[in-house]
Amino acid sequence: MGLLLRLLVLAGTAGLTGYFLGRLAKERENREALKLVESSRIREEKKCRILEDYLKGRIGW
């Protein structure tokens, strides 16, 4: 009976460890995705400012 209990505790510990590692990985992926979205947004804002300056005659090609 003691061996069965030990195996159950080990399985539970492994399950919890996997669960928390999975959550950490997902949070990391979310942070990386947010960084990509932010950098994309910044690039788009720069393009819009350049186009706006061109249309207002501040810069020319």
C-alpha positions as CSV (number, residue, x, y, z in Angstrom):
1,M,0.0,0.0,0.0
2,G,2.9,2.3,0.8
3,L,4.3,1.9,-2.7
4,L,1.0,2.7,-4.4
5,L,0.7,5.9,-2.3
6,R,4.2,6.9,-3.3
7,L,3.4,6.3,-7.0
8,L,0.3,8.4,-6.7
9,V,2.2,11.2,-5.0
10,L,4.9,11.1,-7.7
11,A,2.3,11.1,-10.5
12,G,0.4,14.0,-8.9
13,T,3.7,16.0,-8.5
14,A,4.7,15.3,-12.1
15,G,1.2,16.4,-13.2
16,L,1.3,19.6,-11.3
17,T,4.8,20.3,-12.5
18,G,3.8,19.8,-16.1
19,Y,0.7,22.0,-15.6
20,F,2.7,24.9,-14.2
21,L,5.5,24.5,-16.8
22,G,2.8,24.6,-19.5
23,R,1.3,27.7,-18.1
24,L,4.8,29.4,-18.0
25,A,5.4,28.4,-21.6
26,K,2.0,29.8,-22.6
27,E,2.7,33.1,-20.8
28,R,6.0,33.4,-22.5
29,E,4.4,32.8,-25.9
30,N,1.8,35.4,-25.1
31,R,4.5,37.9,-24.2
32,E,6.4,37.2,-27.4
33,A,3.2,37.5,-29.4
34,L,2.5,40.9,-27.8
35,K,6.0,42.1,-28.6
36,L,5.5,41.1,-32.3
37,V,2.1,42.9,-32.3
38,E,3.7,46.0,-30.7
39,S,6.6,46.1,-33.2
40,S,4.2,45.7,-36.1
41,R,2.0,48.5,-34.8
42,I,5.1,50.8,-34.4
43,R,6.1,50.0,-38.0
44,E,2.6,50.8,-39.3
45,E,2.6,54.1,-37.4
46,K,6.0,55.1,-38.9
47,K,4.6,54.3,-42.4
48,C,1.5,56.4,-41.7
49,R,3.6,59.3,-40.5
50,I,5.8,59.1,-43.6
51,L,2.8,59.0,-45.9
52,E,1.2,61.9,-44.0
53,D,4.3,64.0,-44.3
54,Y,4.5,63.2,-48.0
55,L,0.9,64.2,-48.5
56,K,1.3,67.4,-46.6
57,G,4.4,68.2,-48.8
58,R,6.9,68.1,-46.0
59,I,8.9,65.5,-47.8
60,G,9.2,64.5,-51.4
61,W,10.4,61.6,-53.5
